[in-house]
Amino acid sequence: MLDGPIPPAIILLASLALLALRRSPRIRRSRVADAGIAVAIVALTVALELAMGRTATYRHGPVRVWAGDINSDQNSQQISDPYTFTHVVHGVAFYGLTRMALGPEAVLLRGVISIAVESAWETYENTEQVISRYRSETLALGYYGDSVLNSVFDIIACGVGFVLAWKLPTRVTVAGVALIEIVLALTIRDNLTLNILMLLHPVAAIKRWQLGA
């Protein structure tokens, strides 16, 4: 059954295989080749999520660019929503972490690795194990998984965050991340920091505040 750590493990193993192929002397390293690897990883993510029972798009209506109400059943179903910004922060974080691990030069490789990690997270986030955890311990009480469309654009948002961190001065990037976290906390009572905290170590007082109590 495609649940728990199995889907992300499939993504990571496939990504390692593609990255190993990238090192082959028969393969010419280029932006096109790296883009092809990234697309292949995202395509595998799409296939896995469909096999896991996630819907391609929002099942009860048309596709929309934005769904602003996080309590609506369109949250995590449309192209973008407030949580899209947390995936931009993912990209910024992955840029910093891969730079520390691999140095500043291997940007294309680091970008592919970031897409692979984000794709692995998207599949894990859409397993029944994690969906149940979200429902019981976080603000997302009615969460029933992402649509595949939403997952793909979350991965794209991560890529946007990676590129912004690459191109912008560090102080601007850090200020942008702080602004995103503050605005999300004020507008939806949630952000990436709170999301991680409530998944790993739920705090009753924070949950009450998030629910408006």
N, C-alpha and C positions, 0 to 999 in steps of 0.2 A: 504494500500500500504506500502511496506517495504521501507520507506524513512525517512529522518530526524532522530529524536531520537529513533524511534521505534526499529530498529535492535539492537543498543547497549543496550537499556533497556531490551530487551529479553535476551541478553547475561548476563547482570548483575543480573537479577532476577533468571535466571537458576543457575548462579554461587552461589548466596546466598542460594538457595534451596539445592544445592549439599553440600555447606559448612555446612549448618544446619544438613544435614544428616550425615556429618562427625562427628558431635558432639554427635550423638546418641550412647548410651551405647552398642547397638547391633552391632555397626560397630567398628571393631578393627582398630585403627589408625596405619598406617604404610606407608612406602614409596610407596608401591604398591598401596594402596588405594588413596593416594594423586596423584600419577601418573595417576591413572584411572580417577580421577576427572578432571585433567588437559587435558587429552585426550578427555574426554567427552565435555569439553568446546570448544576445538578446532574443534571437529567434528560438534558441533552445529554451530560454525562460518562458517565452510565449507557449511553446509546445507543452512544457511541464505544467504550467498553470491551467491550460485547457484540460489536460489529463487529470488534474486535481479537482476539476469541477468548477473552476472560476469561469464566470461569463465573459464573453468577448467585450461587451459594452454594457451600459446600464440597461437592465432588463425591463424596466417599467416605463421607458420613454425615450426621447431622442437623445443623441449625443450633444453635449454642451461643452463649451470651452471652459466654463467656470461654474463651480458649485460652492457657494460661500457658506452655507449652513452646515456646520459639522454634525448637527443632530438630525439632519435629513438622511434618508436612505440613498441619496445621491452622493454623499460623501465617500470618497475613495472609489467612485464609479465613473466620474466624468474625467475629462482631460486634465483638469487641474482643480485644486481646492486649497484651503489654507495650509494643509500638510505638505503640499508641493514644495513650500519654502524650506521645510526641514530637510528635504532631499537635496536642495541646493547646498545646505550646510553640510550634508554628508560629503558632497563633492569637495568642498573646501577642506574638510577634515582629511579626506583621503589624499588630497594633494599634499598636505603637510606631512602626513604619516609616510607616504611613499617617498617624499623628498628626504626625510630623515633616514629611511631604510636604504634607498638606492642612489641618493645624490640628486643634484639639480639637473643633470644633463639628460637623463633617460625619460624625457617627458612623454613620448608616445607610448613606451612600454608602461610607464606609470599610469597613463590614462586608461590603457586596456585593463590593467590590474584593477583599477578603481571601478570600471564598468563591471568586471567579473564579480567583485565583492558586492557591489550594489545589487547585481542580478541575483546573486546567491541569497542576499537578505530578502529581496522581493519574493522569492519562492518560499523561503522559510516563514516570512510574515503571513503568507497565504496558506499555510498548513493549518489543519484543524487544531493542532496543538497550540499554536500561537494565537489563532483567532479566539479560542476559548480563554486564553490568558488575558487578551485584550478586553474581552467582555466582562471578566470577573474582577480585574484589578485596575483598569484604567478608565479614562473618561469615555472611551468608545464602547459604551454598553450595548449598543445595537449593531456593532460591527459584524459584518458577515463576509469579510474578505474584499480584496480589490477586484475591480474588473481588470481584464488583461490590458485594455486601453490605458487605464490609469497607471498600471504597473510600468508599462512602456514609457509613459511620459514622466513617471517618477525617476526612471533610469536616465532619461534625457536631462531632467532637472539636475541630477547628480553630475552629469557631464558638464552642464552649464556652470555649476559651482566649481568644478575642477578647473575649467578654462578661466573663469573669473579670478580664481586664486593664482593662476599662472600669470595672467596678464596684469593684474592690478598690484599696486604696492601693498605690502603686508599690512600696514596700518589701516589702509582702506578696507581690506578684506576682513580684518578683525572687527573693525567698527561695523561693517555690514552684517556680520554674523551676530554681533551683540544687538544690533537694531532689530534684526529678524526675531531673535529670541524674546526681546522685550515686547515688541508689537504683538507677537502671537500670544504671549502670556496675558497681555492686557485685553486682547480682543476675543480670544477663544479659550482662555485659561489653560492653555497647553502650549508646549513647544518641544523641541528635541530633547532638551535637558530633562524636563518633567516626564516625557514619554519614556525615556530610558530608565529614570528613577522608578517610575511606577510599574514598569515591567519587571525590574530586577528586585526592587525592595519597596513594595507599596507602603505608603504612609497614609493613614486614615484621615488625618487632618487635611492633607492636600486633596484627597479624593472628595471630602466634603466641600472644600472650597471650589473645586472644579465643577461640582454638581450644583453649585449655587447655594449651598446650605449656610 
